[in-house]
Amino acid sequence: MAVAIVRLEGEDIPLEHRQSGTTAVFRVRNDEGAVLYFDDEVEAAKSAVELSNAEHS
C-alpha cells in the first residue's frame, strides 16, 4: 500500500489547520484512508514511514 505526503499552501489548507502565520501544512494519507496533518515536514515524513511500516507488518 502507498503512503503519500502532500504540501498544502494557502487556500488548500483545511480551515481547522489554518493559524496565524501558517503558510503550509503537510497531509499524510495512506490507501486505507488514514489522514494526518503536520506543520513540520520532518514529522510528516516520520509519520509516513511509520504508516508504511505498519502496512507491511
C-alpha positions in Angstrom: 0.0 0.0 0.0 1.1 3.5 -0.7 1.6 6.5 1.7 1.6 10.0 0.3 2.8 13.3 1.7 1.4 16.4 0.1 2.4 20.0 1.0 -0.7 22.2 1.2 -0.5 26.0 1.0 -2.9 28.9 1.1 -6.5 28.1 0.4 -5.6 24.3 0.1 -5.0 24.2 3.9 -8.1 22.9 5.7 -9.8 25.6 7.8 -9.2 23.7 11.0 -5.4 23.8 10.4 -5.1 27.4 9.4 -3.4 29.5 12.1 -2.0 33.0 12.1 1.3 32.8 10.2 0.9 29.3 8.9 2.0 29.2 5.3 1.9 25.4 4.7 0.9 22.1 6.3 1.7 18.6 5.3 -1.0 16.0 4.7 -0.1 12.3 5.1 -2.6 9.8 3.7 -2.5 6.1 3.2 -4.5 3.8 0.9 -6.8 2.8 3.8 -7.9 6.5 4.2 -6.0 7.5 7.3 -5.2 11.2 7.0 -2.9 13.2 9.3 -1.8 16.8 9.2 1.5 18.2 10.3 3.1 21.7 10.5 6.6 20.2 10.3 7.8 18.4 7.2 10.1 16.1 9.2 7.3 15.0 11.5 5.2 14.3 8.4 7.9 12.2 6.9 8.3 10.2 10.1 4.6 9.6 10.2 4.6 8.4 6.6 7.4 5.9 7.4 5.5 4.6 10.4 2.3 4.2 8.4 4.2 2.4 5.6 6.0 0.1 8.1 2.7 -0.7 9.8 1.1 -1.6 6.5 3.9 -4.0 5.7 3.8 -5.8 9.0 
